[in-house]
Amino acid sequence: MLFIDPELCIDCGACVPACPVNAIYVDKDLPGDMEHFLVINSQYFVDEDATRRVVAELTT
């Protein structure tokens, strides 16, 4: 999983069509079943190790 720094993102949307696996959404377009990834992404920039453990649990 790659992460987008919410402090550096300028909400231009350029990354959305550039993503080869359609995994990036503008916040307002984020499907309800993916909302937990918004929290995970933001948390990564606070505690990288804890976030990677959460992601690992989601993928096992």
CHARMM internal coordinates of N, CA and C (Angstrom, degrees):
IC EDIT
DIST 1 N 1 CA 1.4500
DIST 1 CA 1 C 1.5228
ANGL 1 N 1 CA 1 C 108.39
DIST 1 C 2 N 1.3160
ANGL 1 CA 1 C 2 N 115.41
DIHE 1 N 1 CA 1 C 2 N 134.64
DIST 2 N 2 CA 1.4570
ANGL 1 C 2 N 2 CA 121.26
DIHE 1 CA 1 C 2 N 2 CA 174.92
DIST 2 CA 2 C 1.5189
ANGL 2 N 2 CA 2 C 108.14
DIHE 1 C 2 N 2 CA 2 C -101.79
DIST 2 C 3 N 1.3156
ANGL 2 CA 2 C 3 N 116.73
DIHE 2 N 2 CA 2 C 3 N 156.70
DIST 3 N 3 CA 1.4559
ANGL 2 C 3 N 3 CA 121.51
DIHE 2 CA 2 C 3 N 3 CA -175.06
DIST 3 CA 3 C 1.5189
ANGL 3 N 3 CA 3 C 110.65
DIHE 2 C 3 N 3 CA 3 C -124.41
DIST 3 C 4 N 1.3167
ANGL 3 CA 3 C 4 N 116.22
DIHE 3 N 3 CA 3 C 4 N 146.65
DIST 4 N 4 CA 1.4618
ANGL 3 C 4 N 4 CA 122.83
DIHE 3 CA 3 C 4 N 4 CA 177.69
DIST 4 CA 4 C 1.5185
ANGL 4 N 4 CA 4 C 107.06
DIHE 3 C 4 N 4 CA 4 C -112.99
DIST 4 C 5 N 1.3229
ANGL 4 CA 4 C 5 N 116.40
DIHE 4 N 4 CA 4 C 5 N 121.78
DIST 5 N 5 CA 1.4598
ANGL 4 C 5 N 5 CA 120.89
DIHE 4 CA 4 C 5 N 5 CA -178.75
DIST 5 CA 5 C 1.5295
ANGL 5 N 5 CA 5 C 109.62
DIHE 4 C 5 N 5 CA 5 C -69.17
DIST 5 C 6 N 1.3343
ANGL 5 CA 5 C 6 N 117.73
DIHE 5 N 5 CA 5 C 6 N 114.10
DIST 6 N 6 CA 1.4653
ANGL 5 C 6 N 6 CA 120.10
DIHE 5 CA 5 C 6 N 6 CA -178.49
DIST 6 CA 6 C 1.5274
ANGL 6 N 6 CA 6 C 113.36
DIHE 5 C 6 N 6 CA 6 C -65.38
DIST 6 C 7 N 1.3166
ANGL 6 CA 6 C 7 N 117.14
DIHE 6 N 6 CA 6 C 7 N -19.81
DIST 7 N 7 CA 1.4657
ANGL 6 C 7 N 7 CA 120.52
DIHE 6 CA 6 C 7 N 7 CA 178.15
DIST 7 CA 7 C 1.5341
ANGL 7 N 7 CA 7 C 111.46
DIHE 6 C 7 N 7 CA 7 C -78.54
DIST 7 C 8 N 1.3204
ANGL 7 CA 7 C 8 N 116.67
DIHE 7 N 7 CA 7 C 8 N -27.64
DIST 8 N 8 CA 1.4553
ANGL 7 C 8 N 8 CA 120.77
DIHE 7 CA 7 C 8 N 8 CA -178.28
DIST 8 CA 8 C 1.5282
ANGL 8 N 8 CA 8 C 113.19
DIHE 7 C 8 N 8 CA 8 C -97.46
DIST 8 C 9 N 1.3245
ANGL 8 CA 8 C 9 N 116.79
DIHE 8 N 8 CA 8 C 9 N -21.85
DIST 9 N 9 CA 1.4633
ANGL 8 C 9 N 9 CA 121.38
DIHE 8 CA 8 C 9 N 9 CA -178.82
DIST 9 CA 9 C 1.5242
ANGL 9 N 9 CA 9 C 109.96
DIHE 8 C 9 N 9 CA 9 C -66.27
DIST 9 C 10 N 1.3305
ANGL 9 CA 9 C 10 N 116.02
DIHE 9 N 9 CA 9 C 10 N 132.56
DIST 10 N 10 CA 1.4707
ANGL 9 C 10 N 10 CA 120.01
DIHE 9 CA 9 C 10 N 10 CA 179.51
DIST 10 CA 10 C 1.5266
ANGL 10 N 10 CA 10 C 111.32
DIHE 9 C 10 N 10 CA 10 C -103.61
DIST 10 C 11 N 1.3359
ANGL 10 CA 10 C 11 N 116.63
DIHE 10 N 10 CA 10 C 11 N 12.20
DIST 11 N 11 CA 1.4657
ANGL 10 C 11 N 11 CA 122.87
DIHE 10 CA 10 C 11 N 11 CA 176.78
DIST 11 CA 11 C 1.5268
ANGL 11 N 11 CA 11 C 112.83
DIHE 10 C 11 N 11 CA 11 C 57.22
DIST 11 C 12 N 1.3227
ANGL 11 CA 11 C 12 N 116.66
DIHE 11 N 11 CA 11 C 12 N 38.23
DIST 12 N 12 CA 1.4714
ANGL 11 C 12 N 12 CA 119.80
DIHE 11 CA 11 C 12 N 12 CA 179.50
DIST 12 CA 12 C 1.5264
ANGL 12 N 12 CA 12 C 111.91
DIHE 11 C 12 N 12 CA 12 C -82.54
DIST 12 C 13 N 1.3343
ANGL 12 CA 12 C 13 N 116.95
DIHE 12 N 12 CA 12 C 13 N -22.03
DIST 13 N 13 CA 1.4508
ANGL 12 C 13 N 13 CA 121.37
DIHE 12 CA 12 C 13 N 13 CA 178.94
DIST 13 CA 13 C 1.5163
ANGL 13 N 13 CA 13 C 114.63
DIHE 12 C 13 N 13 CA 13 C 82.59
DIST 13 C 14 N 1.3060
ANGL 13 CA 13 C 14 N 119.00
DIHE 13 N 13 CA 13 C 14 N 2.52
DIST 14 N 14 CA 1.4710
ANGL 13 C 14 N 14 CA 121.48
DIHE 13 CA 13 C 14 N 14 CA -177.55
DIST 14 CA 14 C 1.5271
ANGL 14 N 14 CA 14 C 112.51
DIHE 13 C 14 N 14 CA 14 C -63.29
DIST 14 C 15 N 1.2969
ANGL 14 CA 14 C 15 N 117.60
DIHE 14 N 14 CA 14 C 15 N -27.08
DIST 15 N 15 CA 1.4637
ANGL 14 C 15 N 15 CA 120.60
DIHE 14 CA 14 C 15 N 15 CA -178.89
DIST 15 CA 15 C 1.5270
ANGL 15 N 15 CA 15 C 112.44
DIHE 14 C 15 N 15 CA 15 C -76.34
DIST 15 C 16 N 1.3221
ANGL 15 CA 15 C 16 N 117.97
DIHE 15 N 15 CA 15 C 16 N -22.55
DIST 16 N 16 CA 1.4646
ANGL 15 C 16 N 16 CA 121.33
DIHE 15 CA 15 C 16 N 16 CA -176.51
DIST 16 CA 16 C 1.5284
ANGL 16 N 16 CA 16 C 111.38
DIHE 15 C 16 N 16 CA 16 C -59.69
DIST 16 C 17 N 1.3252
ANGL 16 CA 16 C 17 N 120.12
DIHE 16 N 16 CA 16 C 17 N -57.68
DIST 17 N 17 CA 1.4684
ANGL 16 C 17 N 17 CA 118.59
DIHE 16 CA 16 C 17 N 17 CA 179.92
DIST 17 CA 17 C 1.5303
ANGL 17 N 17 CA 17 C 113.22
DIHE 16 C 17 N 17 CA 17 C -72.63
DIST 17 C 18 N 1.3333
ANGL 17 CA 17 C 18 N 117.43
DIHE 17 N 17 CA 17 C 18 N -17.89
DIST 18 N 18 CA 1.4649
ANGL 17 C 18 N 18 CA 120.74
DIHE 17 CA 17 C 18 N 18 CA -179.28
DIST 18 CA 18 C 1.5248
ANGL 18 N 18 CA 18 C 112.54
DIHE 17 C 18 N 18 CA 18 C -78.04
DIST 18 C 19 N 1.3198
ANGL 18 CA 18 C 19 N 117.86
DIHE 18 N 18 CA 18 C 19 N -18.58
DIST 19 N 19 CA 1.4663
ANGL 18 C 19 N 19 CA 121.05
DIHE 18 CA 18 C 19 N 19 CA -177.83
DIST 19 CA 19 C 1.5249
ANGL 19 N 19 CA 19 C 109.86
DIHE 18 C 19 N 19 CA 19 C -71.64
DIST 19 C 20 N 1.3373
ANGL 19 CA 19 C 20 N 117.87
DIHE 19 N 19 CA 19 C 20 N 121.50
DIST 20 N 20 CA 1.4616
ANGL 19 C 20 N 20 CA 120.62
DIHE 19 CA 19 C 20 N 20 CA -176.03
DIST 20 CA 20 C 1.5298
ANGL 20 N 20 CA 20 C 114.28
DIHE 19 C 20 N 20 CA 20 C -72.08
DIST 20 C 21 N 1.3294
ANGL 20 CA 20 C 21 N 117.90
DIHE 20 N 20 CA 20 C 21 N -13.15
DIST 21 N 21 CA 1.4690
ANGL 20 C 21 N 21 CA 120.29
DIHE 20 CA 20 C 21 N 21 CA -178.65
DIST 21 CA 21 C 1.5295
ANGL 21 N 21 CA 21 C 112.46
DIHE 20 C 21 N 21 CA 21 C -118.71
DIST 21 C 22 N 1.3300
ANGL 21 CA 21 C 22 N 116.57
DIHE 21 N 21 CA 21 C 22 N 15.21
DIST 22 N 22 CA 1.4700
ANGL 21 C 22 N 22 CA 121.74
DIHE 21 CA 21 C 22 N 22 CA 177.99
DIST 22 CA 22 C 1.5270
ANGL 22 N 22 CA 22 C 112.77
DIHE 21 C 22 N 22 CA 22 C 52.79
DIST 22 C 23 N 1.3287
ANGL 22 CA 22 C 23 N 116.05
DIHE 22 N 22 CA 22 C 23 N 43.70
DIST 23 N 23 CA 1.4554
ANGL 22 C 23 N 23 CA 121.21
DIHE 22 CA 22 C 23 N 23 CA -176.73
DIST 23 CA 23 C 1.5260
ANGL 23 N 23 CA 23 C 113.10
DIHE 22 C 23 N 23 CA 23 C -102.33
DIST 23 C 24 N 1.3230
ANGL 23 CA 23 C 24 N 118.30
DIHE 23 N 23 CA 23 C 24 N 1.12
DIST 24 N 24 CA 1.4587
ANGL 23 C 24 N 24 CA 121.63
DIHE 23 CA 23 C 24 N 24 CA -177.84
DIST 24 CA 24 C 1.5169
ANGL 24 N 24 CA 24 C 108.56
DIHE 23 C 24 N 24 CA 24 C -112.41
DIST 24 C 25 N 1.3228
ANGL 24 CA 24 C 25 N 115.00
DIHE 24 N 24 CA 24 C 25 N 133.36
DIST 25 N 25 CA 1.4580
ANGL 24 C 25 N 25 CA 121.67
DIHE 24 CA 24 C 25 N 25 CA 178.92
DIST 25 CA 25 C 1.5190
ANGL 25 N 25 CA 25 C 109.37
DIHE 24 C 25 N 25 CA 25 C -131.41
DIST 25 C 26 N 1.3157
ANGL 25 CA 25 C 26 N 116.15
DIHE 25 N 25 CA 25 C 26 N 149.14
DIST 26 N 26 CA 1.4568
ANGL 25 C 26 N 26 CA 120.39
DIHE 25 CA 25 C 26 N 26 CA 167.57
DIST 26 CA 26 C 1.5256
ANGL 26 N 26 CA 26 C 105.27
DIHE 25 C 26 N 26 CA 26 C -68.49
DIST 26 C 27 N 1.3402
ANGL 26 CA 26 C 27 N 118.16
DIHE 26 N 26 CA 26 C 27 N 141.54
DIST 27 N 27 CA 1.4662
ANGL 26 C 27 N 27 CA 121.79
DIHE 26 CA 26 C 27 N 27 CA -174.65
DIST 27 CA 27 C 1.5237
ANGL 27 N 27 CA 27 C 113.00
DIHE 26 C 27 N 27 CA 27 C -45.87
DIST 27 C 28 N 1.3178
ANGL 27 CA 27 C 28 N 117.42
DIHE 27 N 27 CA 27 C 28 N -45.90
DIST 28 N 28 CA 1.4674
ANGL 27 C 28 N 28 CA 120.55
DIHE 27 CA 27 C 28 N 28 CA -175.18
DIST 28 CA 28 C 1.5235
ANGL 28 N 28 CA 28 C 112.42
DIHE 27 C 28 N 28 CA 28 C -69.88
DIST 28 C 29 N 1.3348
ANGL 28 CA 28 C 29 N 118.36
DIHE 28 N 28 CA 28 C 29 N -16.92
DIST 29 N 29 CA 1.4564
ANGL 28 C 29 N 29 CA 122.83
DIHE 28 CA 28 C 29 N 29 CA -179.66
DIST 29 CA 29 C 1.5281
ANGL 29 N 29 CA 29 C 113.05
DIHE 28 C 29 N 29 CA 29 C -101.63
DIST 29 C 30 N 1.3200
ANGL 29 CA 29 C 30 N 117.04
DIHE 29 N 29 CA 29 C 30 N 3.03
DIST 30 N 30 CA 1.4641
ANGL 29 C 30 N 30 CA 121.31
DIHE 29 CA 29 C 30 N 30 CA -176.88
DIST 30 CA 30 C 1.5288
ANGL 30 N 30 CA 30 C 110.07
DIHE 29 C 30 N 30 CA 30 C -66.55
DIST 30 C 31 N 1.3367
ANGL 30 CA 30 C 31 N 117.81
DIHE 30 N 30 CA 30 C 31 N 123.17
DIST 31 N 31 CA 1.4661
ANGL 30 C 31 N 31 CA 120.32
DIHE 30 CA 30 C 31 N 31 CA 178.30
DIST 31 CA 31 C 1.5362
ANGL 31 N 31 CA 31 C 110.64
DIHE 30 C 31 N 31 CA 31 C -61.16
DIST 31 C 32 N 1.3124
ANGL 31 CA 31 C 32 N 116.04
DIHE 31 N 31 CA 31 C 32 N 145.25
DIST 32 N 32 CA 1.4639
ANGL 31 C 32 N 32 CA 121.37
DIHE 31 CA 31 C 32 N 32 CA -176.77
DIST 32 CA 32 C 1.5099
ANGL 32 N 32 CA 32 C 114.22
DIHE 31 C 32 N 32 CA 32 C -55.27
DIST 32 C 33 N 1.3376
ANGL 32 CA 32 C 33 N 117.13
DIHE 32 N 32 CA 32 C 33 N -36.02
DIST 33 N 33 CA 1.4631
ANGL 32 C 33 N 33 CA 119.74
DIHE 32 CA 32 C 33 N 33 CA -178.71
DIST 33 CA 33 C 1.5267
ANGL 33 N 33 CA 33 C 113.11
DIHE 32 C 33 N 33 CA 33 C -75.57
DIST 33 C 34 N 1.3348
ANGL 33 CA 33 C 34 N 116.73
DIHE 33 N 33 CA 33 C 34 N -0.23
DIST 34 N 34 CA 1.4706
ANGL 33 C 34 N 34 CA 120.94
DIHE 33 CA 33 C 34 N 34 CA 179.04
DIST 34 CA 34 C 1.5240
ANGL 34 N 34 CA 34 C 112.45
DIHE 33 C 34 N 34 CA 34 C -116.53
DIST 34 C 35 N 1.3108
ANGL 34 CA 34 C 35 N 117.72
DIHE 34 N 34 CA 34 C 35 N 5.22
DIST 35 N 35 CA 1.4653
ANGL 34 C 35 N 35 CA 120.61
DIHE 34 CA 34 C 35 N 35 CA -176.85
DIST 35 CA 35 C 1.5185
ANGL 35 N 35 CA 35 C 112.99
DIHE 34 C 35 N 35 CA 35 C -59.62
DIST 35 C 36 N 1.3262
ANGL 35 CA 35 C 36 N 117.54
DIHE 35 N 35 CA 35 C 36 N -30.57
DIST 36 N 36 CA 1.4703
ANGL 35 C 36 N 36 CA 119.60
DIHE 35 CA 35 C 36 N 36 CA 179.66
DIST 36 CA 36 C 1.5313
ANGL 36 N 36 CA 36 C 111.43
DIHE 35 C 36 N 36 CA 36 C -63.23
DIST 36 C 37 N 1.3373
ANGL 36 CA 36 C 37 N 117.58
DIHE 36 N 36 CA 36 C 37 N -25.11
DIST 37 N 37 CA 1.4607
ANGL 36 C 37 N 37 CA 119.61
DIHE 36 CA 36 C 37 N 37 CA 177.93
DIST 37 CA 37 C 1.5304
ANGL 37 N 37 CA 37 C 112.39
DIHE 36 C 37 N 37 CA 37 C -70.25
DIST 37 C 38 N 1.3081
ANGL 37 CA 37 C 38 N 118.18
DIHE 37 N 37 CA 37 C 38 N -26.23
DIST 38 N 38 CA 1.4620
ANGL 37 C 38 N 38 CA 121.58
DIHE 37 CA 37 C 38 N 38 CA 175.74
DIST 38 CA 38 C 1.5266
ANGL 38 N 38 CA 38 C 109.68
DIHE 37 C 38 N 38 CA 38 C -63.08
DIST 38 C 39 N 1.3138
ANGL 38 CA 38 C 39 N 116.02
DIHE 38 N 38 CA 38 C 39 N -43.34
DIST 39 N 39 CA 1.4668
ANGL 38 C 39 N 39 CA 121.25
DIHE 38 CA 38 C 39 N 39 CA 178.06
DIST 39 CA 39 C 1.5211
ANGL 39 N 39 CA 39 C 110.27
DIHE 38 C 39 N 39 CA 39 C -67.81
DIST 39 C 40 N 1.3268
ANGL 39 CA 39 C 40 N 116.42
DIHE 39 N 39 CA 39 C 40 N -44.39
DIST 40 N 40 CA 1.4700
ANGL 39 C 40 N 40 CA 120.46
DIHE 39 CA 39 C 40 N 40 CA 179.30
DIST 40 CA 40 C 1.5181
ANGL 40 N 40 CA 40 C 110.54
DIHE 39 C 40 N 40 CA 40 C -59.73
DIST 40 C 41 N 1.3443
ANGL 40 CA 40 C 41 N 117.35
DIHE 40 N 40 CA 40 C 41 N -45.09
DIST 41 N 41 CA 1.4625
ANGL 40 C 41 N 41 CA 121.07
DIHE 40 CA 40 C 41 N 41 CA 179.91
DIST 41 CA 41 C 1.5290
ANGL 41 N 41 CA 41 C 111.04
DIHE 40 C 41 N 41 CA 41 C -59.91
DIST 41 C 42 N 1.3148
ANGL 41 CA 41 C 42 N 117.48
DIHE 41 N 41 CA 41 C 42 N -46.90
DIST 42 N 42 CA 1.4685
ANGL 41 C 42 N 42 CA 120.66
DIHE 41 CA 41 C 42 N 42 CA -178.89
DIST 42 CA 42 C 1.5219
ANGL 42 N 42 CA 42 C 111.17
DIHE 41 C 42 N 42 CA 42 C -65.53
DIST 42 C 43 N 1.3250
ANGL 42 CA 42 C 43 N 116.69
DIHE 42 N 42 CA 42 C 43 N -39.29
DIST 43 N 43 CA 1.4626
ANGL 42 C 43 N 43 CA 120.86
DIHE 42 CA 42 C 43 N 43 CA -178.27
DIST 43 CA 43 C 1.5209
ANGL 43 N 43 CA 43 C 112.03
DIHE 42 C 43 N 43 CA 43 C -65.55
DIST 43 C 44 N 1.3266
ANGL 43 CA 43 C 44 N 116.81
DIHE 43 N 43 CA 43 C 44 N -29.61
DIST 44 N 44 CA 1.4645
ANGL 43 C 44 N 44 CA 121.24
DIHE 43 CA 43 C 44 N 44 CA -179.16
DIST 44 CA 44 C 1.5304
ANGL 44 N 44 CA 44 C 111.32
DIHE 43 C 44 N 44 CA 44 C -53.72
DIST 44 C 45 N 1.3096
ANGL 44 CA 44 C 45 N 117.20
DIHE 44 N 44 CA 44 C 45 N -38.02
DIST 45 N 45 CA 1.4631
ANGL 44 C 45 N 45 CA 121.26
DIHE 44 CA 44 C 45 N 45 CA -176.19
DIST 45 CA 45 C 1.5275
ANGL 45 N 45 CA 45 C 112.36
DIHE 44 C 45 N 45 CA 45 C -81.97
DIST 45 C 46 N 1.3276
ANGL 45 CA 45 C 46 N 116.03
DIHE 45 N 45 CA 45 C 46 N -2.26
DIST 46 N 46 CA 1.4630
ANGL 45 C 46 N 46 CA 121.47
DIHE 45 CA 45 C 46 N 46 CA 174.85
DIST 46 CA 46 C 1.5239
ANGL 46 N 46 CA 46 C 109.75
DIHE 45 C 46 N 46 CA 46 C -101.81
DIST 46 C 47 N 1.3536
ANGL 46 CA 46 C 47 N 116.34
DIHE 46 N 46 CA 46 C 47 N -44.16
DIST 47 N 47 CA 1.4616
ANGL 46 C 47 N 47 CA 121.52
DIHE 46 CA 46 C 47 N 47 CA -177.72
DIST 47 CA 47 C 1.5309
ANGL 47 N 47 CA 47 C 108.90
DIHE 46 C 47 N 47 CA 47 C -146.86
DIST 47 C 48 N 1.3130
ANGL 47 CA 47 C 48 N 115.67
DIHE 47 N 47 CA 47 C 48 N 89.48
DIST 48 N 48 CA 1.4650
ANGL 47 C 48 N 48 CA 121.94
DIHE 47 CA 47 C 48 N 48 CA -175.12
DIST 48 CA 48 C 1.5244
ANGL 48 N 48 CA 48 C 112.47
DIHE 47 C 48 N 48 CA 48 C -59.06
DIST 48 C 49 N 1.3230
ANGL 48 CA 48 C 49 N 117.62
DIHE 48 N 48 CA 48 C 49 N -45.83
DIST 49 N 49 CA 1.4613
ANGL 48 C 49 N 49 CA 120.56
DIHE 48 CA 48 C 49 N 49 CA -176.63
DIST 49 CA 49 C 1.5284
ANGL 49 N 49 CA 49 C 111.69
DIHE 48 C 49 N 49 CA 49 C -63.21
DIST 49 C 50 N 1.3160
ANGL 49 CA 49 C 50 N 117.10
DIHE 49 N 49 CA 49 C 50 N -45.80
DIST 50 N 50 CA 1.4704
ANGL 49 C 50 N 50 CA 120.79
DIHE 49 CA 49 C 50 N 50 CA 179.60
DIST 50 CA 50 C 1.5261
ANGL 50 N 50 CA 50 C 110.36
DIHE 49 C 50 N 50 CA 50 C -62.69
DIST 50 C 51 N 1.3030
ANGL 50 CA 50 C 51 N 116.83
DIHE 50 N 50 CA 50 C 51 N -39.76
DIST 51 N 51 CA 1.4555
ANGL 50 C 51 N 51 CA 120.53
DIHE 50 CA 50 C 51 N 51 CA -179.47
DIST 51 CA 51 C 1.5165
ANGL 51 N 51 CA 51 C 110.96
DIHE 50 C 51 N 51 CA 51 C -66.64
DIST 51 C 52 N 1.3129
ANGL 51 CA 51 C 52 N 117.65
DIHE 51 N 51 CA 51 C 52 N -41.66
DIST 52 N 52 CA 1.4648
ANGL 51 C 52 N 52 CA 120.24
DIHE 51 CA 51 C 52 N 52 CA 178.28
DIST 52 CA 52 C 1.5334
ANGL 52 N 52 CA 52 C 110.74
DIHE 51 C 52 N 52 CA 52 C -62.61
DIST 52 C 53 N 1.3368
ANGL 52 CA 52 C 53 N 117.78
DIHE 52 N 52 CA 52 C 53 N -35.09
DIST 53 N 53 CA 1.4655
ANGL 52 C 53 N 53 CA 120.15
DIHE 52 CA 52 C 53 N 53 CA 176.73
DIST 53 CA 53 C 1.5328
ANGL 53 N 53 CA 53 C 110.35
DIHE 52 C 53 N 53 CA 53 C -64.94
DIST 53 C 54 N 1.3261
ANGL 53 CA 53 C 54 N 117.19
DIHE 53 N 53 CA 53 C 54 N -41.58
DIST 54 N 54 CA 1.4696
ANGL 53 C 54 N 54 CA 121.16
DIHE 53 CA 53 C 54 N 54 CA 178.34
DIST 54 CA 54 C 1.5205
ANGL 54 N 54 CA 54 C 110.14
DIHE 53 C 54 N 54 CA 54 C -62.69
DIST 54 C 55 N 1.3202
ANGL 54 CA 54 C 55 N 117.37
DIHE 54 N 54 CA 54 C 55 N -44.88
DIST 55 N 55 CA 1.4613
ANGL 54 C 55 N 55 CA 121.52
DIHE 54 CA 54 C 55 N 55 CA 179.38
DIST 55 CA 55 C 1.5218
ANGL 55 N 55 CA 55 C 110.35
DIHE 54 C 55 N 55 CA 55 C -62.56
DIST 55 C 56 N 1.3263
ANGL 55 CA 55 C 56 N 117.11
DIHE 55 N 55 CA 55 C 56 N -41.35
DIST 56 N 56 CA 1.4674
ANGL 55 C 56 N 56 CA 121.26
DIHE 55 CA 55 C 56 N 56 CA 178.98
DIST 56 CA 56 C 1.5278
ANGL 56 N 56 CA 56 C 110.32
DIHE 55 C 56 N 56 CA 56 C -61.53
DIST 56 C 57 N 1.3146
ANGL 56 CA 56 C 57 N 117.22
DIHE 56 N 56 CA 56 C 57 N -40.91
DIST 57 N 57 CA 1.4682
ANGL 56 C 57 N 57 CA 120.59
DIHE 56 CA 56 C 57 N 57 CA 178.16
DIST 57 CA 57 C 1.5317
ANGL 57 N 57 CA 57 C 111.14
DIHE 56 C 57 N 57 CA 57 C -64.56
DIST 57 C 58 N 1.3159
ANGL 57 CA 57 C 58 N 118.01
DIHE 57 N 57 CA 57 C 58 N -35.57
DIST 58 N 58 CA 1.4620
ANGL 57 C 58 N 58 CA 121.46
DIHE 57 CA 57 C 58 N 58 CA 179.89
DIST 58 CA 58 C 1.5192
ANGL 58 N 58 CA 58 C 112.39
DIHE 57 C 58 N 58 CA 58 C -68.98
DIST 58 C 59 N 1.3154
ANGL 58 CA 58 C 59 N 116.27
DIHE 58 N 58 CA 58 C 59 N -26.59
DIST 59 N 59 CA 1.4660
ANGL 58 C 59 N 59 CA 120.00
DIHE 58 CA 58 C 59 N 59 CA -175.13
DIST 59 CA 59 C 1.5179
ANGL 59 N 59 CA 59 C 113.44
DIHE 58 C 59 N 59 CA 59 C -99.12
DIST 59 C 60 N 1.3155
ANGL 59 CA 59 C 60 N 117.50
DIHE 59 N 59 CA 59 C 60 N 2.19
DIST 60 N 60 CA 1.4682
ANGL 59 C 60 N 60 CA 119.13
DIHE 59 CA 59 C 60 N 60 CA 178.84
DIST 60 CA 60 C 1.5021
ANGL 60 N 60 CA 60 C 111.79
DIHE 59 C 60 N 60 CA 60 C -105.54
END
COOR INIT
IC SEED 1 N 1 CA 1 C
IC BUILD
